[in-house]
């Protein structure tokens, strides 16, 4: 984990972790958040671009979107809804 950015309660550093590990890390971290909080998943595995939104649909969580970590690695934002 690393320091979260503005509006992000938790940031998961999943650099170097291949599918399905970033979504497994996300699933494990979600119960630690309060409903409405946002978790950021920083992942350099290209599959995460599809996996994180798909996981959100299956788990009925809100996929907020994608931005980038300071080093340019994609960062996927998820809001806990339940």
BALOBA-1460 file (C-alpha; in Angstrom, 3 decimals):
// residues 82
<rec num="1" residu="x" x="0.000" y="0.000" z="0.000"/>
<rec num="2" residu="x" x="1.086" y="3.548" z="-0.580"/>
<rec num="3" residu="x" x="-0.154" y="7.005" z="0.341"/>
<rec num="4" residu="x" x="-3.563" y="7.669" z="-1.203"/>
<rec num="5" residu="x" x="-4.263" y="10.735" z="-3.297"/>
<rec num="6" residu="x" x="-7.014" y="13.292" z="-2.670"/>
<rec num="7" residu="x" x="-10.427" y="11.679" z="-2.213"/>
<rec num="8" residu="x" x="-8.896" y="8.202" z="-1.995"/>
<rec num="9" residu="x" x="-9.146" y="6.395" z="1.344"/>
<rec num="10" residu="x" x="-6.787" y="3.551" z="0.395"/>
<rec num="11" residu="x" x="-4.339" y="2.921" z="-2.430"/>
<rec num="12" residu="x" x="-3.247" y="-0.609" z="-3.337"/>
<rec num="13" residu="x" x="0.112" y="-0.952" z="-5.058"/>
<rec num="14" residu="x" x="-0.363" y="-3.903" z="-7.403"/>
<rec num="15" residu="x" x="2.581" y="-3.135" z="-9.692"/>
<rec num="16" residu="x" x="4.093" y="-6.378" z="-10.961"/>
<rec num="17" residu="x" x="1.082" y="-8.456" z="-9.885"/>
<rec num="18" residu="x" x="-0.574" y="-10.256" z="-12.751"/>
<rec num="19" residu="x" x="-4.227" y="-11.158" z="-13.274"/>
<rec num="20" residu="x" x="-6.161" y="-12.031" z="-11.164"/>
<rec num="21" residu="x" x="-4.072" y="-10.775" z="-8.220"/>
<rec num="22" residu="x" x="-5.034" y="-7.061" z="-8.433"/>
<rec num="23" residu="x" x="-8.753" y="-7.850" z="-8.133"/>
<rec num="24" residu="x" x="-8.063" y="-10.370" z="-5.371"/>
<rec num="25" residu="x" x="-6.202" y="-7.621" z="-3.490"/>
<rec num="26" residu="x" x="-9.141" y="-5.288" z="-4.145"/>
<rec num="27" residu="x" x="-11.640" y="-7.837" z="-2.821"/>
<rec num="28" residu="x" x="-9.589" y="-8.355" z="0.339"/>
<rec num="29" residu="x" x="-9.224" y="-4.615" z="0.992"/>
<rec num="30" residu="x" x="-12.841" y="-3.575" z="0.387"/>
<rec num="31" residu="x" x="-14.233" y="-4.728" z="3.776"/>
<rec num="32" residu="x" x="-11.765" y="-2.377" z="5.513"/>
<rec num="33" residu="x" x="-13.418" y="0.645" z="3.855"/>
<rec num="34" residu="x" x="-16.595" y="2.384" z="4.865"/>
<rec num="35" residu="x" x="-19.454" y="2.583" z="2.374"/>
<rec num="36" residu="x" x="-18.793" y="5.586" z="0.134"/>
<rec num="37" residu="x" x="-15.012" y="5.491" z="0.452"/>
<rec num="38" residu="x" x="-12.784" y="5.080" z="-2.611"/>
<rec num="39" residu="x" x="-9.953" y="2.605" z="-3.088"/>
<rec num="40" residu="x" x="-7.364" y="3.062" z="-5.830"/>
<rec num="41" residu="x" x="-5.745" y="0.046" z="-7.469"/>
<rec num="42" residu="x" x="-2.405" y="0.899" z="-9.094"/>
<rec num="43" residu="x" x="-1.681" y="-1.884" z="-11.567"/>
<rec num="44" residu="x" x="0.639" y="-2.232" z="-14.542"/>
<rec num="45" residu="x" x="-0.968" y="-5.478" z="-15.743"/>
<rec num="46" residu="x" x="-2.944" y="-4.527" z="-18.878"/>
<rec num="47" residu="x" x="-5.701" y="-6.983" z="-17.898"/>
<rec num="48" residu="x" x="-6.576" y="-4.796" z="-14.904"/>
<rec num="49" residu="x" x="-8.163" y="-2.250" z="-17.285"/>
<rec num="50" residu="x" x="-10.875" y="-4.848" z="-17.994"/>
<rec num="51" residu="x" x="-10.760" y="-6.865" z="-14.766"/>
<rec num="52" residu="x" x="-11.397" y="-4.058" z="-12.263"/>
<rec num="53" residu="x" x="-14.557" y="-2.681" z="-13.963"/>
<rec num="54" residu="x" x="-15.830" y="-6.245" z="-14.515"/>
<rec num="55" residu="x" x="-15.247" y="-7.073" z="-10.863"/>
<rec num="56" residu="x" x="-17.174" y="-3.944" z="-9.880"/>
<rec num="57" residu="x" x="-20.155" y="-4.983" z="-12.020"/>
<rec num="58" residu="x" x="-20.147" y="-8.504" z="-10.556"/>
<rec num="59" residu="x" x="-19.807" y="-7.265" z="-6.959"/>
<rec num="60" residu="x" x="-22.135" y="-4.279" z="-7.393"/>
<rec num="61" residu="x" x="-19.489" y="-1.737" z="-6.494"/>
<rec num="62" residu="x" x="-19.032" y="1.582" z="-8.297"/>
<rec num="63" residu="x" x="-16.217" y="1.819" z="-10.834"/>
<rec num="64" residu="x" x="-15.310" y="5.509" z="-10.631"/>
<rec num="65" residu="x" x="-12.779" y="5.522" z="-13.455"/>
<rec num="66" residu="x" x="-9.107" y="5.533" z="-14.283"/>
<rec num="67" residu="x" x="-6.346" y="8.035" z="-13.736"/>
<rec num="68" residu="x" x="-2.611" y="7.623" z="-13.252"/>
<rec num="69" residu="x" x="-0.221" y="7.326" z="-10.340"/>
<rec num="70" residu="x" x="2.601" y="9.912" z="-10.245"/>
<rec num="71" residu="x" x="4.871" y="7.499" z="-12.142"/>
<rec num="72" residu="x" x="2.305" y="7.110" z="-14.942"/>
<rec num="73" residu="x" x="1.070" y="3.632" z="-13.996"/>
<rec num="74" residu="x" x="-2.713" y="3.285" z="-14.428"/>
<rec num="75" residu="x" x="-4.772" y="3.726" z="-11.283"/>
<rec num="76" residu="x" x="-8.311" y="2.313" z="-11.137"/>
<rec num="77" residu="x" x="-10.772" y="3.912" z="-8.710"/>
<rec num="78" residu="x" x="-13.534" y="1.972" z="-6.987"/>
<rec num="79" residu="x" x="-16.139" y="3.305" z="-4.541"/>
<rec num="80" residu="x" x="-17.554" y="0.908" z="-1.973"/>
<rec num="81" residu="x" x="-21.335" y="0.916" z="-2.285"/>
<rec num="82" residu="x" x="-22.268" y="-1.838" z="0.147"/>
